[in-house]
Amino acid sequence: MRNLNSVHLNGLRAMEAVGRLGSLQAAAEELGVSVGAVSQQVIKAEAQLDLVIFERTPKGMLATERGGRLLAMLTEGFRHLSQAVASTQRRDDSILTISVAPVFAARWLVYRLDRFAEHHPGISLRMDATTRLVNPALCDVDIGIRVGSGDWPDVKAELLLGQEVFPVCAPAMAARLKEPADILALPAIIDDRAMFAWEVWMREAGLSGAALETRHVFNDASLCLDAAIAGQGVMLAWQTLAGYALQQGQLAAPFGIRAKTGFGHYFVTAEGVREPKKVRDFKAWIREEMAETLKLFP
């Protein structure tokens, strides 16, 4: 391993993070340093290796062919290092660290945390609300919940709930709707970060090709939901986003027509690692709570 003496470990870490995460900014956030520091570490490591790892393009840092092979090996190597360090550290079984998207935390999970405490008084929850996918093998997160296709690399993904979408609006607005085509007269509230479009539901409702007039566009699904509750239009929601508002009578879901998006809510845990009891308990509790939510959608 003497050849490792010629390359600084921080430079290899910086290169691996940029390659895995796709940008200097994301690598800097993970490593807890500035973007400039990551850039300098990458440049220095390339010089020490006498190898161009990344092409600098207007679209960002793209790995060269040889660089891509090296980065893949570095990712595998750092994964083993991380697991080796983790195996020596005694994790506190009384603290469960979960990573969830902010909208899932605010619109579904937070309303239920008291019930988790009642069922598991010996476990304290620590929540990391972020849209960034985290690998529990490489950080202090015990489990994540993410929406997507479930094919993320280097993590174990276990389906929790298949995502279905449906229109929601204020009850007074819904009272005027008699058949699916009536919805075309309503203004639409659009989430421009959604992984699906209105056509997914239109097709299921027999309205393929039809379109609504857009009233508001937000980059946050939670804001869209607030606008719908305020009676400003109709939005395309899903079970965990709208469930609580439907239960409280703040929103209505006309027609009862739901469309599958091909995405789902997934548990995300470390690959190839036995899950501790606190993680298994949390997963079982979430499944029970999700079953209650699904009673709103017979």
C-alpha positions as CSV (number, residue, x, y, z in Angstrom):
1,M,0.0,0.0,0.0
2,R,3.0,2.3,-0.3
3,N,1.5,3.8,-3.5
4,L,-1.1,5.5,-1.3
5,N,1.7,7.7,0.2
6,S,1.9,9.6,-3.1
7,V,-1.8,10.8,-3.0
8,H,-3.5,12.7,-0.2
9,L,-6.5,10.8,1.2
10,N,-8.6,14.0,1.3
11,G,-8.0,14.4,-2.4
12,L,-9.3,10.9,-3.1
13,R,-12.3,11.6,-0.9
14,A,-13.1,14.8,-2.8
15,M,-12.8,13.1,-6.2
16,E,-15.0,10.2,-5.1
17,A,-17.7,12.5,-3.7
18,V,-17.8,14.7,-6.8
19,G,-18.0,11.6,-9.0
20,R,-20.7,9.9,-6.9
21,L,-22.8,13.0,-6.3
22,G,-22.3,14.7,-9.7
23,S,-21.2,18.2,-8.6
24,L,-18.7,20.2,-6.5
25,Q,-21.6,21.8,-4.5
26,A,-23.1,18.4,-3.5
27,A,-19.6,17.1,-2.6
28,A,-18.9,20.1,-0.5
29,E,-22.1,19.8,1.4
30,E,-21.4,16.1,2.2
31,L,-17.8,16.7,3.2
32,G,-18.6,19.8,5.2
33,V,-16.1,22.1,3.3
34,S,-16.3,24.9,0.8
35,V,-16.8,24.3,-3.0
36,G,-13.4,25.9,-3.5
37,A,-11.7,23.5,-1.1
38,V,-13.2,20.5,-3.0
39,S,-12.1,21.9,-6.3
40,Q,-8.5,22.4,-5.1
41,Q,-8.4,18.9,-3.6
42,V,-9.5,17.4,-6.9
43,I,-7.0,19.4,-8.9
44,K,-4.2,18.4,-6.4
45,A,-5.2,14.8,-6.5
46,E,-5.3,14.8,-10.4
47,A,-1.7,16.2,-10.4
48,Q,-0.5,13.6,-7.9
49,L,-2.0,10.8,-9.9
50,D,-0.8,12.4,-13.2
51,L,-4.3,11.6,-14.6
52,V,-7.2,13.7,-15.7
53,I,-10.2,12.4,-13.8
54,F,-12.8,15.0,-14.8
55,E,-13.6,17.0,-17.9
56,R,-14.7,20.5,-17.1
57,T,-17.7,21.3,-19.2
58,P,-20.5,23.9,-19.1
59,K,-22.7,21.2,-17.7
60,G,-20.3,20.4,-14.8
61,M,-17.7,17.9,-14.0
62,L,-17.8,14.8,-16.2
63,A,-15.6,11.8,-15.5
64,T,-13.2,10.7,-18.2
65,E,-13.2,7.0,-19.3
66,R,-10.2,6.2,-17.1
67,G,-11.5,8.5,-14.4
68,G,-14.8,6.7,-14.3
69,R,-13.1,3.4,-13.6
70,L,-11.0,4.9,-10.8
71,L,-14.0,6.6,-9.2
72,A,-16.0,3.3,-9.2
73,M,-13.1,1.6,-7.3
74,L,-12.8,4.5,-4.9
75,T,-16.5,4.4,-4.1
76,E,-16.3,0.7,-3.4
77,G,-13.2,1.3,-1.3
78,F,-14.6,4.1,0.8
79,R,-17.8,2.1,1.3
80,H,-15.7,-0.7,2.9
81,L,-13.8,1.9,5.0
82,S,-17.0,3.4,6.2
83,Q,-18.5,0.1,7.2
84,A,-15.2,-0.8,9.0
85,V,-15.4,2.4,11.0
86,A,-19.1,2.0,11.7
87,S,-18.5,-1.6,13.0
88,T,-16.2,-0.2,15.7
89,Q,-18.6,2.5,16.8
90,R,-21.3,1.6,19.3
91,R,-24.5,3.3,18.1
92,D,-27.0,4.5,20.6
93,D,-29.9,2.2,20.4
94,S,-32.1,4.8,22.1
95,I,-31.8,7.3,19.2
96,L,-33.2,6.6,15.7
97,T,-32.0,8.9,13.0
98,I,-34.3,9.0,10.0
99,S,-33.9,10.9,6.7
100,V,-37.2,12.0,4.9
101,A,-38.2,14.6,2.4
102,P,-39.5,17.8,4.0
103,V,-43.0,17.4,2.4
104,F,-43.4,13.8,3.7
105,A,-42.3,15.0,7.2
106,A,-44.6,18.0,7.3
107,R,-47.7,16.5,5.7
108,W,-47.7,13.0,7.0
109,L,-45.1,11.9,9.5
110,V,-45.2,14.8,12.0
111,Y,-48.9,14.2,12.9
112,R,-48.1,10.7,14.0
113,L,-44.9,11.0,16.0
114,D,-46.7,11.0,19.4
115,R,-48.1,7.6,18.5
116,F,-44.5,6.3,17.8
117,A,-43.4,7.6,21.2
118,E,-46.3,5.8,22.9
119,H,-45.4,2.5,21.2
120,H,-41.7,2.9,21.7
121,P,-41.0,5.1,24.7
122,G,-37.3,4.0,24.8
123,I,-36.5,5.4,21.3
124,S,-36.0,9.1,20.6
125,L,-36.4,10.2,16.9
126,R,-33.9,12.5,15.2
127,M,-35.2,13.7,11.9
128,D,-33.1,14.9,9.0
129,A,-35.5,16.6,6.5
130,T,-33.8,16.7,3.1
131,T,-34.6,15.9,-0.5
132,R,-31.1,14.5,-1.0
133,L,-30.8,10.7,-1.1
134,V,-28.5,9.6,1.7
135,N,-26.7,6.3,2.0
136,P,-27.0,5.1,5.6
137,A,-23.8,3.1,5.3
138,L,-21.9,6.4,4.8
139,C,-23.4,8.6,7.5
140,D,-25.2,8.5,10.9
141,V,-28.7,8.1,9.3
142,D,-30.3,4.8,10.3
143,I,-33.1,4.7,7.7
144,G,-34.5,6.9,5.0
145,I,-37.9,7.2,3.2
146,R,-37.8,8.4,-0.3
147,V,-40.2,8.6,-3.3
148,G,-38.9,7.3,-6.6
149,S,-38.5,4.2,-8.7
150,G,-36.5,2.4,-6.0
151,D,-33.5,1.6,-8.2
152,W,-30.9,3.8,-6.4
153,P,-27.4,2.5,-6.4
154,D,-25.5,1.2,-3.3
155,V,-28.5,1.2,-1.0
156,K,-31.2,-1.3,-0.1
157,A,-34.7,-0.1,-1.2
158,E,-37.9,-1.7,0.1
159,L,-41.3,-0.7,-1.2
160,L,-43.6,0.9,1.4
161,L,-46.4,2.3,-0.8
162,G,-47.1,2.5,-4.5
163,Q,-47.8,6.1,-5.3
164,E,-51.2,7.0,-6.7
165,V,-52.2,10.5,-7.7
166,F,-55.7,12.2,-7.8
167,P,-57.1,15.7,-7.9
168,V,-57.9,17.5,-4.6
169,C,-59.6,20.8,-4.0
170,A,-61.5,22.7,-1.4
171,P,-64.9,21.0,-0.5
172,A,-66.9,23.9,-1.8
173,M,-65.2,23.7,-5.1
174,A,-65.6,19.9,-5.3
175,A,-69.4,20.2,-4.7
176,R,-69.7,21.8,-8.1
177,L,-68.1,18.8,-9.8
178,K,-70.5,16.1,-11.2
179,E,-68.3,14.2,-13.6
180,P,-64.6,14.1,-14.4
181,A,-64.8,16.5,-17.4
182,D,-66.1,19.2,-15.0
183,I,-62.6,19.5,-13.6
184,L,-61.5,21.1,-16.8
185,A,-63.3,24.3,-15.7
186,L,-61.1,24.6,-12.6
187,P,-57.8,26.5,-12.4
188,A,-54.8,24.2,-11.8
189,I,-52.2,24.5,-9.1
190,I,-48.9,23.0,-10.5
191,D,-46.0,21.5,-8.6
192,D,-43.2,22.1,-11.1
193,R,-40.9,19.6,-9.3
194,A,-43.4,16.7,-9.6
195,M,-42.2,13.5,-11.2
196,F,-45.5,13.2,-13.1
197,A,-47.9,15.4,-15.1
198,W,-51.7,15.8,-15.1
199,E,-51.9,13.6,-18.2
200,V,-51.3,10.6,-15.9
201,W,-54.6,11.2,-14.2
202,M,-56.4,12.5,-17.3
203,R,-55.7,9.2,-19.1
204,E,-57.1,7.2,-16.2
205,A,-60.2,9.4,-16.1
206,G,-60.8,9.1,-19.8
207,L,-59.7,12.6,-20.6
208,S,-56.4,12.0,-22.3
209,G,-55.1,15.0,-24.0
210,A,-57.2,17.5,-22.1
211,A,-55.6,20.3,-20.1
212,L,-56.5,22.6,-17.3
213,E,-55.7,26.3,-17.2
214,T,-52.8,27.0,-14.8
215,R,-53.4,29.5,-12.0
216,H,-50.3,29.0,-9.8
217,V,-47.0,27.2,-10.1
218,F,-44.9,26.4,-7.1
219,N,-41.7,24.5,-6.6
220,D,-42.9,22.8,-3.4
221,A,-45.8,20.3,-3.1
222,S,-46.6,21.6,0.4
223,L,-47.3,25.1,-0.9
224,C,-49.5,23.6,-3.6
225,L,-51.5,21.8,-1.0
226,D,-51.9,25.0,1.0
227,A,-53.1,26.8,-2.1
228,A,-55.7,24.1,-2.7
229,I,-56.9,24.2,0.9
230,A,-57.3,28.0,0.5
231,G,-59.7,27.4,-2.5
232,Q,-57.3,28.7,-5.1
233,G,-57.6,25.7,-7.5
234,V,-57.2,22.0,-7.9
235,M,-53.9,20.1,-7.6
236,L,-52.7,16.6,-8.3
237,A,-51.9,15.0,-5.0
238,W,-50.9,11.6,-3.6
239,Q,-51.8,9.6,-0.5
240,T,-49.3,10.8,2.0
241,L,-49.4,14.4,0.9
242,A,-53.2,14.9,1.1
243,G,-54.3,12.2,3.5
244,Y,-54.4,14.3,6.7
245,A,-56.1,17.3,5.0
246,L,-58.7,14.9,3.6
247,Q,-59.3,13.3,7.0
248,Q,-59.7,16.8,8.5
249,G,-62.2,17.9,5.9
250,Q,-59.9,20.6,4.6
251,L,-59.9,19.0,1.1
252,A,-62.0,16.8,-1.0
253,A,-61.0,14.2,-3.6
254,P,-63.8,14.2,-6.2
255,F,-64.6,11.2,-8.4
256,G,-62.5,8.6,-6.5
257,I,-60.3,8.1,-9.5
258,R,-56.6,7.5,-8.8
259,A,-53.8,6.8,-11.2
260,K,-50.5,4.9,-10.6
261,T,-47.4,6.9,-11.4
262,G,-44.9,4.0,-11.5
263,F,-43.1,5.5,-8.4
264,G,-43.4,4.6,-4.8
265,H,-42.4,5.4,-1.2
266,Y,-39.4,3.3,-0.3
267,F,-37.5,2.5,2.9
268,V,-33.8,3.2,2.3
269,T,-31.3,1.3,4.4
270,A,-27.7,0.3,4.3
271,E,-26.9,-2.5,1.8
272,G,-25.7,-5.8,3.1
273,V,-26.0,-4.8,6.8
274,R,-28.3,-6.4,9.3
275,E,-30.9,-3.9,10.5
276,P,-30.9,-3.1,14.2
277,K,-34.1,-3.7,16.2
278,K,-34.9,0.1,16.4
279,V,-35.0,0.2,12.6
280,R,-37.2,-2.9,12.3
281,D,-39.6,-1.5,15.0
282,F,-39.8,1.8,13.1
283,K,-40.6,0.1,9.8
284,A,-43.3,-2.0,11.4
285,W,-44.8,1.1,13.0
286,I,-44.8,3.0,9.7
287,R,-46.5,0.2,7.9
288,E,-49.3,0.2,10.5
289,E,-49.7,3.9,10.2
290,M,-49.7,3.7,6.4
291,A,-52.4,1.1,6.6
292,E,-54.6,3.6,8.5
293,T,-54.0,6.2,5.9
294,L,-55.0,3.8,3.1
295,K,-58.4,3.4,4.7
296,L,-59.1,6.8,3.3
297,F,-58.6,5.4,-0.2
298,P,-60.8,2.3,-0.5
